[in-house]
């Protein structure tokens, strides 16, 4: 009992200290540029008026995610969070370039396109954008990269996978075997397409194929425009296949081969920054930093929502997400 009271007391002291610390820092004058500095969980950062580049991480499956239950949105990593970061950096006069650090097998169409559109908007404002690939940058992740000025990949990065799919489970035989029946009342004959209880009709399959083909053509257009290649050139390799970074460079799907440091120097060069560019972080609310630090200390992890838990019908995806995840999980 004493131990529990002691723990509660420590938590209360930390909370009070956080509030006081936050109020004191909030009184300070707002800053535009923040140079990253290693320190105690990144809590303290040096103020810098220098021009530099910002880094936006795009990791894991690209999708819209629920708002974080933590205060100040700590832990938010969905498409909305990525878009907000790009917007914030685009408004920061100290940021002359943005690196999209990508390590993702792809994701849902809407989330991918919103990030892609924001990248294009940043470029229109004069911000140089470089996409830097990690282990994998395929499908929707590659779509986003096509909005950048330059793409840098490691020699062994898995990329490409230009394609679209939509699907659902079909439990018809299973339900018939156990005598399970499903009653449905619908407003139109196509409203229950991709239902798990029955097969697709020929007409429904054709309608869905038209939708997939339409979104696929949007993907092709983004690659063609971003890579300055004709649609015919893109279509030769846009059948869902993947490439290594080295292979992708040969077919002009990637500009340069190298890691993050190479991408940083390239971004600085494109932005006209002399010498090695600094990394700028957006101004972070003091209390947000504290909660982030405490979350890291506690190794807090938010459970990621599964799309299959939301509905038995899968969303429209850019290519083969699950297959790539399994491949790299096994490799690691």
C-alpha positions in Angstrom: 0.0 0.0 0.0 2.9 2.4 0.8 4.5 1.5 -2.4 1.4 2.5 -4.4 1.1 5.8 -2.5 4.7 6.6 -3.2 4.2 5.9 -7.0 1.1 8.2 -7.0 3.0 10.9 -5.2 5.9 10.7 -7.7 3.4 11.0 -10.6 1.7 14.0 -9.0 5.0 15.7 -8.5 6.0 15.1 -12.2 2.7 16.5 -13.4 3.0 19.6 -11.3 6.6 20.1 -12.4 5.5 19.6 -16.0 2.9 22.3 -15.7 5.2 24.8 -14.1 8.0 24.1 -16.5 5.6 24.5 -19.5 4.2 27.8 -18.2 7.7 29.2 -17.8 8.8 28.2 -21.3 5.6 29.4 -22.9 6.6 32.9 -21.8 9.6 32.8 -24.0 9.5 34.4 -27.4 8.4 32.1 -30.3 11.1 30.8 -32.6 11.1 29.8 -36.2 14.0 27.4 -36.5 15.1 24.7 -34.1 18.3 22.9 -34.7 18.3 19.3 -33.5 20.6 18.5 -30.6 21.2 15.2 -28.9 20.4 15.3 -25.2 18.2 13.8 -22.5 15.5 12.2 -24.6 15.7 15.3 -26.9 14.0 17.5 -24.3 16.4 20.4 -24.7 17.1 21.8 -28.2 19.3 24.7 -29.3 17.7 27.7 -30.9 19.0 28.5 -34.3 18.3 31.2 -36.8 20.1 29.4 -39.6 18.4 28.1 -42.7 18.2 24.4 -43.0 16.2 21.3 -43.9 13.3 19.5 -42.2 12.7 15.8 -42.0 9.3 14.2 -42.2 9.1 10.4 -41.4 6.7 8.2 -43.3 7.0 4.8 -41.6 4.8 1.7 -41.7 1.4 1.4 -43.4 0.1 4.7 -44.8 -3.5 5.3 -43.5 -5.7 7.6 -41.6 -5.5 6.8 -37.9 -7.6 7.8 -34.9 -6.5 10.8 -32.9 -4.1 9.9 -30.2 -5.6 9.6 -26.7 -2.5 11.1 -25.2 -2.5 14.9 -24.4 -1.5 17.2 -27.3 -1.7 14.5 -29.9 1.5 12.8 -28.8 2.0 9.6 -30.7 0.0 10.6 -33.8 1.6 9.0 -36.9 -1.3 8.8 -39.4 -1.6 10.6 -42.7 -3.1 13.6 -41.1 -0.1 14.0 -38.8 2.3 13.8 -41.8 0.2 16.4 -43.7 0.3 18.7 -40.7 4.0 18.4 -40.4 4.6 19.3 -44.1 2.2 22.3 -43.8 4.1 23.5 -40.7 7.5 23.3 -42.3 6.2 24.9 -45.5 5.3 28.0 -43.4 8.6 28.1 -41.6 10.9 30.6 -43.4 14.0 28.9 -42.1 13.1 25.6 -43.8 14.4 25.6 -47.4 14.0 21.9 -48.1 12.2 18.8 -46.7 13.4 15.2 -46.7 10.7 12.6 -46.8 12.3 9.7 -44.9 10.2 6.8 -46.2 10.2 3.2 -44.9 6.8 1.9 -45.9 5.2 -0.9 -48.0 2.3 1.4 -49.1 -1.2 2.1 -47.8 -4.7 3.2 -48.6 -5.4 5.4 -51.6 -7.0 8.5 -49.9 -4.2 8.8 -47.2 -1.5 8.4 -49.8 -3.0 11.0 -52.1 -3.4 13.6 -49.4 0.2 13.4 -48.5 1.3 13.5 -52.1 -0.9 16.6 -52.7 0.7 18.3 -49.7 4.2 17.5 -51.0 3.3 19.2 -54.3 1.9 22.3 -52.5 5.2 22.6 -50.5 7.1 22.5 -53.8 4.9 25.3 -55.2 5.9 27.4 -52.3 9.6 27.0 -53.3 10.5 24.3 -50.8 12.8 21.6 -52.3 11.7 18.1 -51.5 13.9 14.9 -51.5 12.5 11.4 -50.9 15.0 9.2 -49.0 14.1 5.5 -49.0 15.0 3.1 -46.2 14.4 -0.7 -46.4 11.2 -0.4 -48.5 9.3 2.3 -50.3 6.8 0.6 -52.4 3.3 1.1 -53.8 1.7 4.1 -52.1 5.0 5.1 -50.5 6.5 5.3 -54.0 3.4 7.3 -55.1 4.2 9.9 -52.5 7.9 10.0 -53.5 6.9 10.9 -57.0 5.8 14.3 -55.7 9.4 15.1 -54.7 12.1 16.9 -56.7 14.5 14.0 -56.3 14.4 10.4 -55.1 17.3 8.7 -53.3 17.3 5.0 -52.5 19.8 2.5 -51.1 21.1 -0.1 -53.5 19.0 -2.8 -51.8 15.9 -0.8 -51.1 12.7 -2.6 -52.3 10.6 -0.2 -54.3 8.1 0.0 -57.2 5.0 -2.2 -56.8 3.0 0.2 -58.9 -0.6 -1.1 -58.7 -3.9 -1.1 -57.0 -6.1 -3.7 -55.4 -9.3 -4.1 -53.5 -10.6 -7.3 -51.8 -12.6 -9.0 -49.1 -13.0 -12.3 -47.4 -15.5 -14.8 -48.9 -17.0 -17.0 -46.3 -19.8 -18.4 -48.4 -18.8 -22.1 -48.3 -18.0 -21.9 -44.6 -21.4 -20.3 -43.7 -23.2 -22.9 -45.9 -21.4 -25.7 -44.2 -22.6 -24.6 -40.7 -26.0 -23.4 -41.8 -25.3 -19.7 -41.0 -27.6 -17.3 -42.8 -27.2 -13.6 -43.3 -30.2 -11.3 -43.8 -29.6 -8.0 -45.5 -31.9 -5.1 -46.6 -30.3 -2.7 -49.0 -31.1 0.5 -50.9 -29.6 -0.6 -54.2 -28.5 -3.8 -55.8 -24.8 -3.0 -55.5 -24.8 -1.8 -51.9 -23.6 -5.1 -50.5 -20.8 -5.7 -53.0 -17.8 -7.5 -51.5 -20.1 -9.0 -48.8 -18.3 -11.9 -47.1 -21.5 -14.0 -47.3 -21.6 -14.4 -51.1 -19.7 -14.4 -54.4 -19.3 -11.4 -56.6 -21.6 -11.3 -59.6 -20.0 -10.8 -63.1 -21.5 -7.3 -63.2 -20.2 -6.4 -59.8 -16.7 -7.6 -60.7 -16.7 -5.5 -63.8 -17.8 -2.4 -61.8 -15.0 -2.9 -59.2 -12.5 -3.5 -62.0 -13.4 -0.1 -63.5 -12.8 1.6 -60.2 -9.4 -0.1 -59.7 -8.4 0.8 -63.3 -9.4 4.4 -62.7 -7.3 4.7 -59.5 -4.5 2.8 -61.3 -4.5 5.4 -64.1 -4.1 8.1 -61.4 -1.1 6.3 -60.0 0.4 6.0 -63.5 -0.2 9.7 -64.1 1.6 10.6 -60.8 4.7 8.5 -61.7 4.7 9.8 -65.3 4.6 13.4 -64.2 7.0 13.0 -61.2 9.6 11.0 -63.0 9.3 12.8 -66.4 8.6 9.6 -68.2 5.9 8.9 -70.8 3.0 6.7 -69.8 4.2 4.0 -72.2 7.6 3.9 -70.4 5.9 3.7 -67.0 3.5 1.0 -68.0 6.3 -1.3 -69.0 7.1 -1.7 -65.3 3.9 -0.8 -63.6 2.4 -4.3 -63.2 2.9 -4.7 -59.5 6.5 -5.9 -59.7 9.2 -4.7 -57.3 12.7 -3.5 -57.9 15.9 -3.0 -55.9 17.1 0.5 -55.6 19.8 -0.3 -58.1 17.3 -1.7 -60.6 15.0 1.3 -60.1 17.8 3.7 -61.0 18.4 2.0 -64.3 14.8 2.5 -65.3 14.7 6.1 -64.0 12.3 5.4 -61.1 15.0 6.6 -58.7 17.5 9.5 -59.2 20.4 8.7 -57.0 21.7 5.8 -54.8 22.6 6.5 -51.3 21.5 6.8 -47.7 20.0 9.5 -45.5 23.2 11.5 -45.3 23.5 11.6 -49.0 19.9 12.8 -49.3 20.6 15.5 -46.7 23.5 16.9 -48.7 21.5 16.7 -51.9 18.5 18.5 -50.3 20.9 21.2 -49.1 22.5 21.6 -52.5 19.1 21.9 -54.2 18.0 24.5 -51.7 21.2 26.5 -52.2 22.5 26.0 -48.6 26.2 26.3 -48.3 28.1 23.7 -46.3 26.4 20.8 -44.4 22.8 21.8 -43.8 21.3 21.7 -40.3 18.2 19.7 -39.4 15.4 21.9 -38.3 12.5 20.7 -36.1 9.2 22.4 -35.9 8.6 24.3 -32.6 7.2 21.8 -30.1 4.9 22.7 -27.3 6.8 22.3 -24.0 4.2 20.1 -22.4 4.1 18.0 -25.6 7.8 17.4 -25.3 7.4 16.3 -21.7 4.6 13.9 -22.4 6.6 12.5 -25.3 9.7 12.1 -23.1 7.6 10.3 -20.4 6.0 8.1 -23.1 9.4 7.1 -24.4 10.6 6.3 -20.9 7.6 4.2 -20.2 8.0 2.6 -23.7 4.4 3.4 -24.3 3.0 2.0 -27.5 -0.4 2.8 -29.0 -2.3 -0.2 -30.5 -2.6 0.2 -34.2 -6.2 -0.2 -35.4 -6.7 -3.0 -37.9 -8.7 -2.2 -41.0 -10.2 -5.6 -40.8 -11.6 -4.8 -37.4 -13.5 -1.9 -38.8 -15.1 -3.8 -41.6 -14.8 -7.2 -43.3 -14.5 -5.3 -46.6 -10.9 -4.1 -47.2 -10.2 -0.6 -48.4 -8.8 0.3 -51.8 -5.1 -0.2 -51.5 -2.0 0.7 -53.5 -0.6 -2.8 -54.2 0.7 -5.6 -52.0 1.0 -4.3 -48.4 0.6 -7.5 -46.4 3.0 -9.5 -48.6 5.8 -6.9 -48.2 5.3 -6.7 -44.4 5.6 -10.5 -44.1 8.6 -10.6 -46.3 10.5 -8.0 -44.2 9.3 -9.3 -40.9 10.8 -12.7 -41.8 14.0 -11.2 -43.1 14.5 -9.3 -39.8 
